[in-house]
Amino acid sequence: MDVLLLNRTDFVLPLAEYSFERRFDERGAIEWMQANWSKSFVFSALYAALVFGGQHYMKPRPKMNLRRPLVLWSLSLALFSIIGALRTGSYMFHVLSNSGFRRSICDQSFYNGPVSKFWAYAFVLSKAPELGDTAFIVLRKQKLLFLHWYHHITVLLYSWYSYKDMVAGGGWFMTMNYTVHALMYSYYAARAAGLRVPRPFAVLITSAQIAQMGMGVAVSWLVFRWMQHGDCPSRLDNITWAALMYLSYLLLFSNFFYQTYLRRQSKTSKTE
């Protein structure tokens, strides 16, 4: 498949580029992903086998502590997500303030922009190592939710599937994910370190996740609507998968919010 010719922004970007961002070869990244994106299915299959095989293996064995490794793991992902959110967020804010909301969704410059191109590729690649989150749940014998492993697999598959075609909406999808993960992994790192985190912060994270999924559905709809005008490059199959994925997330995270915060609070009030 030929590498797509992408549109660069036609405005001057006031953001300072780091040398590694400037030197990053996004065309090589596109070519690699076009040739290898289907390996995400292999990673997903291995992940599922290790997760459920690991649960079977751990069943008769005592749970592991893994506090220090979990702190380091969560802290590293928190720092990565914070930096990614700052870099992609600043780029998206500049596009929004200079060219408006529609272009922030439809323009492909996010994938080859001078600041954002490295972080777009880093984002999709990070979805493979992020599967390691589940190892801590399995080895510590914590409850593994369907939402957890379903979310990991589908994000990996969709991210790799979409990056190779540089579809519209990616800037919003990636920036929102970076931002929510910056909060989430910071929370995990603090909890793993034994710090007492106020309950409202956990509520805030889940609320942010729900808002992210609602915005994902909205962006998918707008891409579909504007694609028919010829200025929002995507494909119907990609939009369909994105809409179904974000809608399923919206329902699952909303149910998690209800079960974790509202239903438990109601039960507590009745017993008092």
Secondary structure, DSSP 4 states (H G I P E B T S, - for coil): -PPP-PPPPSS---SPPPHHHHH--HHHHHHHHHHHTTHHHHHHHHHHHHHHHHHHHHTTSPPP--HHHHHHHHHHHHHHHHHHHHHHHHHHHHHHHHH-HHHHHH-THHHH-TTHHHHHHHHHHHTTGGGGHHHHHHHTT----HHHHHHHHHHHHHHHHHHTTT-TTHHHHHHHHHHHHHHHHHHHHHHHTT----HHHHHHHHHHHHHHHHHHHHHHHHHHHHHTTTSS---HHHHHHHHHHHHHHHHHHHHHHIIIIIHHHHHHHHH-
